Amino acid sequence: MTTRSLTAAAAVALAAAGALLPAPGATAATGPAAPQGRIFMVNPVQSTGDQTLADHKDAAGDVPASAYALAPLRNLDGSGALSGKWAVVRSETGKPATVAQAASYDRSQDGFEQVMAYFWVNEGQEYLQGLGFGTELPGANDRVQPVRLNQWGSDNSFFTDKKDEIRFGKGGVDDAEDAEVILHEYGHAVHEAQVPGFGSSAEAGSIGEAFGDYLAVAVGDHAARKYGWPVKAEQACVGDWDATSYSAAPHCLRRLDGTKTYADREGEVHADGEIWSRALFDIRGALGARTADRIIVNAQFGFAPDTSFEAAARTTAETARRMYGAAAEAAVRDAFRAREIPGV
């Protein structure tokens, strides 16, 4: 079992259902019959900009209506459950959510987290598909992703490679209330699908944590732009809502814009991942989101399960050259050299 710990706590408030913001363009994207689900627009801190939000054991009134949106639930299988082409969601903490009620749940109900998990896992795979993975590039976890909501004794979520399943825990802010936590864990599932057994060394594990954080920001940013949702918090801050109970404002689980270099490794994969994620964030800044993400994800097919920072950086640079030429390769190498990764 591969465990990816994520701690949290937070708050949320709900107003009338009529005040919810529909996702602009949803009809055009999905057709007039597309089922709708109520979700957080990435997370409440990002959509409102309010760093004072705090969790009170799932109290519905702690998050304003402006933090919610109605969004299309695509690729469903017609069963009436949250089951479809790219995700199937099960809960051990409440009744199974239904598509018929998906637009009415609030954060005090377990069904809300189930809808969040379905929407954001599906959104993650759609993003990868939009980059060409599964068409001109190899598929990256292009399969049904099992997701389970559990009541853990501690605040913890993880991807288990034994069952290829993502599990979201509760405690503090329930983890499936923050899209960036959902997408972080989905990043582990993507890595495992690309390279079975990935993360079997300390540096490979750190790369896995970094990619999970990076993918969370990339998909959340893409969705916000696609649907016209407001983003009022820092892009480089990961898990703003999840982190409200244990970090100072601005609340961040981790950041993509830190100053760590290779010499700052401390042997803890989440902490050391901030070295790699900063390099990925810089590649994105240099090459643009689409080009960077096609390179970053495609390069991972060439990683060994126990890869080192040095080997993975070289593979990423070589992938950039193969896909986009010398200028892209130079930008990738510059990003890794700025983190003082040796041998790049």
C-alpha positions as CSV (number, residue, x, y, z in Angstrom):
1,M,0.0,0.0,0.0
2,T,1.3,3.4,-0.9
3,T,0.1,6.0,1.5
4,R,0.0,9.8,0.7
5,S,-1.0,11.7,3.9
6,L,-2.8,15.0,3.6
7,T,-4.0,16.8,6.8
8,A,-6.7,19.4,7.0
9,A,-9.5,21.4,8.6
10,A,-11.8,24.1,7.3
11,A,-15.2,25.7,7.1
12,V,-18.1,26.2,4.7
13,A,-21.4,28.1,4.4
14,L,-24.4,27.5,2.2
15,A,-27.2,29.7,1.0
16,A,-30.2,29.0,-1.2
17,A,-29.9,26.6,-4.0
18,G,-31.2,29.3,-6.4
19,A,-28.1,31.3,-5.7
20,L,-25.7,28.7,-7.1
21,L,-23.7,29.7,-10.1
22,P,-24.1,27.4,-13.1
23,A,-21.0,26.6,-15.0
24,P,-20.9,28.9,-18.1
25,G,-20.9,26.9,-21.3
26,A,-22.0,23.7,-19.7
27,T,-24.9,23.2,-22.1
28,A,-22.7,23.7,-25.1
29,A,-20.1,21.2,-23.7
30,T,-22.5,18.5,-22.7
31,G,-25.8,18.9,-24.4
32,P,-29.1,20.1,-22.8
33,A,-29.7,16.8,-21.0
34,A,-26.4,16.8,-19.1
35,P,-26.9,16.0,-15.4
36,Q,-25.6,18.7,-13.0
37,G,-23.9,18.3,-9.7
38,R,-23.2,20.8,-6.9
39,I,-19.5,21.2,-6.3
40,F,-17.0,23.6,-4.9
41,M,-15.3,25.7,-7.5
42,V,-11.9,24.1,-6.8
43,N,-12.3,25.0,-3.1
44,P,-14.0,27.7,-1.0
45,V,-10.9,29.6,-0.2
46,Q,-10.0,29.9,-3.9
47,S,-13.4,30.9,-5.0
48,T,-14.1,33.5,-2.3
49,G,-10.6,34.7,-1.3
50,D,-11.7,34.5,2.3
51,Q,-8.8,33.2,4.4
52,T,-10.9,33.3,7.6
53,L,-13.1,30.3,6.6
54,A,-13.0,27.5,9.2
55,D,-14.5,24.0,9.5
56,H,-17.0,23.3,12.2
57,K,-17.6,19.6,11.6
58,D,-19.3,19.8,8.3
59,A,-21.6,22.7,9.2
60,A,-23.4,23.8,6.1
61,G,-23.6,27.4,7.1
62,D,-19.8,28.0,7.2
63,V,-19.3,28.5,3.5
64,P,-21.1,31.1,1.4
65,A,-23.2,30.2,-1.6
66,S,-20.6,31.9,-3.8
67,A,-18.2,29.0,-3.1
68,Y,-20.5,26.5,-4.9
69,A,-21.3,25.9,-8.5
70,L,-23.5,23.7,-10.6
71,A,-21.3,21.7,-13.0
72,P,-21.9,19.1,-15.7
73,L,-21.4,15.4,-14.6
74,R,-20.1,13.9,-17.8
75,N,-19.3,10.4,-18.9
76,L,-21.9,8.8,-16.6
77,D,-22.9,5.2,-17.4
78,G,-26.7,5.8,-17.0
79,S,-27.0,3.6,-13.9
80,G,-28.2,6.6,-11.8
81,A,-25.1,6.2,-9.6
82,L,-21.9,8.2,-9.6
83,S,-20.3,5.7,-12.0
84,G,-18.9,6.4,-15.4
85,K,-16.2,6.0,-18.0
86,W,-13.4,7.5,-15.9
87,A,-14.6,7.2,-12.3
88,V,-16.8,5.1,-10.0
89,V,-17.4,6.4,-6.5
90,R,-18.4,4.4,-3.4
91,S,-18.9,5.5,0.2
92,E,-18.5,3.8,3.5
93,T,-19.6,6.9,5.4
94,G,-23.1,7.5,4.1
95,K,-25.7,6.5,1.6
96,P,-24.6,6.2,-2.0
97,A,-25.1,9.5,-3.8
98,T,-27.4,9.5,-6.8
99,V,-27.3,11.5,-10.0
100,A,-30.9,12.6,-9.4
101,Q,-29.9,14.4,-6.2
102,A,-26.4,15.5,-7.2
103,A,-27.4,19.1,-7.7
104,S,-28.9,19.4,-4.2
105,Y,-26.3,18.1,-1.7
106,D,-24.4,20.5,0.6
107,R,-21.2,20.0,2.5
108,S,-23.0,18.7,5.6
109,Q,-24.0,15.6,3.5
110,D,-21.8,12.8,2.5
111,G,-23.3,12.9,-1.0
112,F,-21.6,16.2,-1.6
113,E,-18.1,14.7,-1.3
114,Q,-19.1,11.8,-3.5
115,V,-20.2,14.3,-6.2
116,M,-17.0,16.3,-5.7
117,A,-14.9,13.1,-6.1
118,Y,-16.7,12.0,-9.3
119,F,-16.6,15.5,-10.9
120,W,-12.9,16.2,-10.2
121,V,-11.6,12.7,-11.1
122,N,-13.5,12.9,-14.4
123,E,-12.2,16.4,-14.9
124,G,-8.6,15.2,-14.3
125,Q,-8.9,12.5,-17.0
126,E,-10.6,14.9,-19.4
127,Y,-7.8,17.3,-19.0
128,L,-5.2,14.6,-19.8
129,Q,-7.3,13.6,-22.8
130,G,-7.4,17.2,-23.9
131,L,-3.6,17.2,-23.9
132,G,-3.6,14.2,-26.3
133,F,-3.1,11.4,-23.9
134,G,-5.1,8.4,-25.2
135,T,-5.0,9.7,-28.8
136,E,-1.7,10.8,-30.3
137,L,0.1,10.1,-27.0
138,P,-0.2,7.0,-24.8
139,G,-3.1,6.9,-22.4
140,A,-2.4,8.1,-18.9
141,N,-4.8,6.2,-16.5
142,D,-7.4,6.2,-19.2
143,R,-9.6,3.7,-17.3
144,V,-12.3,3.7,-14.7
145,Q,-10.8,5.0,-11.5
146,P,-12.2,3.5,-8.3
147,V,-12.8,6.0,-5.5
148,R,-13.9,5.3,-2.0
149,L,-14.9,7.6,0.9
150,N,-13.8,6.2,4.3
151,Q,-14.1,7.3,7.9
152,W,-10.5,7.2,9.1
153,G,-9.3,7.7,12.6
154,S,-7.0,10.4,11.4
155,D,-7.1,12.9,8.6
156,N,-5.7,11.0,5.7
157,S,-6.2,10.2,2.1
158,F,-4.2,8.0,-0.2
159,F,-3.9,6.0,-3.4
160,T,-3.4,2.3,-2.9
161,D,-1.6,0.5,-5.7
162,K,-2.8,-2.9,-4.5
163,K,-6.4,-2.1,-5.6
164,D,-5.6,0.9,-7.9
165,E,-8.1,2.7,-5.7
166,I,-8.2,6.3,-4.2
167,R,-9.5,6.6,-0.7
168,F,-10.5,9.8,0.9
169,G,-10.7,10.2,4.7
170,K,-12.5,12.6,7.0
171,G,-11.3,14.7,9.9
172,G,-10.8,18.4,9.9
173,V,-12.0,19.4,6.5
174,D,-13.1,16.2,4.8
175,D,-10.5,15.7,2.1
176,A,-13.0,15.2,-0.7
177,E,-14.2,18.8,-0.1
178,D,-11.0,20.2,-1.7
179,A,-10.6,19.5,-5.4
180,E,-6.8,19.9,-5.1
181,V,-6.7,17.1,-2.6
182,I,-8.8,14.9,-4.9
183,L,-6.6,15.7,-7.9
184,H,-3.4,15.2,-5.9
185,E,-4.4,11.7,-5.2
186,Y,-5.4,11.2,-8.8
187,G,-1.9,12.2,-9.7
188,H,-0.6,9.2,-7.8
189,A,-3.1,7.0,-9.8
190,V,-1.8,8.5,-13.1
191,H,1.8,7.8,-12.1
192,E,1.1,4.2,-11.1
193,A,-0.7,3.6,-14.4
194,Q,2.2,5.0,-16.3
195,V,4.9,3.2,-14.3
196,P,3.7,0.3,-12.1
197,G,5.3,0.4,-8.7
198,F,6.4,4.0,-9.1
199,G,7.8,5.7,-6.0
200,S,10.0,2.9,-4.7
201,S,12.8,5.2,-3.7
202,A,12.8,8.4,-1.6
203,E,13.4,10.6,-4.6
204,A,10.9,8.9,-6.8
205,G,8.4,9.2,-3.9
206,S,9.1,12.9,-3.8
207,I,8.6,13.2,-7.5
208,G,5.2,11.5,-7.1
209,E,4.1,13.9,-4.4
210,A,5.3,16.9,-6.5
211,F,3.4,15.7,-9.5
212,G,0.2,15.2,-7.5
213,D,0.5,18.8,-6.3
214,Y,1.3,20.1,-9.7
215,L,-1.5,18.2,-11.4
216,A,-4.0,19.6,-8.8
217,V,-3.1,23.1,-9.7
218,A,-3.0,22.5,-13.4
219,V,-6.4,20.9,-13.6
220,G,-8.0,23.3,-11.2
221,D,-6.7,26.3,-13.1
222,H,-7.9,24.8,-16.4
223,A,-11.4,24.1,-15.0
224,A,-11.7,27.6,-13.6
225,R,-10.8,29.1,-17.0
226,K,-13.1,26.8,-18.9
227,Y,-16.2,27.4,-16.7
228,G,-15.5,31.0,-16.0
229,W,-15.1,30.5,-12.2
230,P,-13.5,33.1,-10.0
231,V,-10.1,32.4,-8.5
232,K,-9.2,34.7,-5.7
233,A,-6.2,32.9,-4.1
234,E,-2.7,32.2,-5.1
235,Q,-2.2,29.7,-7.9
236,A,0.9,28.3,-6.4
237,C,-0.8,27.5,-3.1
238,V,-2.1,23.8,-3.0
239,G,-5.0,22.7,-0.8
240,D,-6.0,26.1,0.5
241,W,-9.3,24.8,2.0
242,D,-7.8,21.6,3.4
243,A,-5.1,23.5,5.2
244,T,-7.2,26.1,7.0
245,S,-6.9,24.5,10.4
246,Y,-3.2,24.0,10.6
247,S,-1.4,26.7,8.5
248,A,-1.2,30.4,8.8
249,A,-2.9,32.6,6.1
250,P,-2.5,32.3,3.2
251,H,-3.5,28.7,4.0
252,C,-1.5,26.2,2.0
253,L,-0.9,22.4,2.2
254,R,2.2,23.0,0.1
255,R,3.4,25.5,-2.4
256,L,4.7,25.2,-6.0
257,D,6.8,28.4,-5.8
258,G,9.2,27.7,-3.0
259,T,12.9,28.3,-3.0
260,K,14.2,24.8,-2.0
261,T,17.1,23.3,-3.9
262,Y,18.5,19.8,-4.1
263,A,20.7,20.5,-1.1
264,D,17.6,21.2,1.0
265,R,16.4,17.5,0.9
266,E,15.3,16.2,4.3
267,G,14.2,12.7,3.5
268,E,10.4,13.4,3.7
269,V,8.7,12.9,0.4
270,H,6.1,15.7,0.8
271,A,8.7,18.2,1.9
272,D,11.3,17.2,-0.8
273,G,8.6,17.2,-3.4
274,E,8.5,20.9,-3.3
275,I,11.9,20.9,-5.0
276,W,10.5,19.0,-8.0
277,S,7.2,20.8,-8.1
278,R,8.9,24.2,-8.2
279,A,10.8,23.0,-11.3
280,L,7.6,21.9,-12.9
281,F,5.9,25.2,-12.1
282,D,8.8,27.1,-13.7
283,I,8.6,24.9,-16.8
284,R,4.9,25.8,-17.0
285,G,5.8,29.5,-16.7
286,A,8.4,29.3,-19.4
287,L,6.6,27.1,-22.0
288,G,2.9,27.7,-21.3
289,A,0.4,25.3,-19.7
290,R,-0.3,23.0,-22.6
291,T,3.2,22.5,-23.9
292,A,4.6,22.1,-20.4
293,D,2.0,19.6,-19.3
294,R,2.4,17.5,-22.4
295,I,6.1,17.3,-21.8
296,I,5.8,16.7,-18.1
297,V,3.3,13.9,-18.3
298,N,4.8,12.2,-21.4
299,A,8.2,12.2,-19.8
300,Q,6.9,10.1,-16.9
301,F,6.4,7.1,-19.1
302,G,10.2,6.9,-19.2
303,F,10.8,7.1,-15.5
304,A,12.0,4.0,-13.6
305,P,10.0,3.1,-10.5
306,D,12.9,4.1,-8.3
307,T,14.1,7.0,-10.4
308,S,16.3,9.8,-9.0
309,F,15.8,13.5,-9.4
310,E,18.8,13.5,-11.8
311,A,17.6,10.7,-14.0
312,A,14.0,12.0,-14.1
313,A,15.2,15.6,-15.0
314,R,17.3,14.3,-17.8
315,T,14.4,12.2,-19.2
316,T,12.1,15.3,-19.0
317,A,14.6,17.4,-20.9
318,E,15.1,14.8,-23.5
319,T,11.3,14.5,-23.9
320,A,11.1,18.2,-24.4
321,R,13.7,18.1,-27.2
322,R,11.9,15.2,-28.9
323,M,8.5,16.8,-28.7
324,Y,9.3,20.5,-29.2
325,G,13.0,21.0,-30.0
326,A,16.0,22.6,-28.5
327,A,14.4,25.8,-27.1
328,A,12.0,23.7,-25.1
329,E,14.8,21.4,-23.9
330,A,16.8,24.5,-22.7
331,A,13.8,25.8,-20.7
332,V,13.3,22.5,-19.0
333,R,17.0,22.2,-18.2
334,D,17.1,25.7,-16.8
335,A,14.2,24.9,-14.5
336,F,16.0,21.9,-13.0
337,R,19.3,23.6,-12.8
338,A,17.7,26.4,-10.8
339,R,16.8,23.7,-8.3
340,E,20.5,22.7,-8.4
341,I,19.7,19.1,-9.4
342,P,23.0,17.5,-10.3
343,G,23.8,16.2,-13.8
344,V,21.2,18.1,-15.7
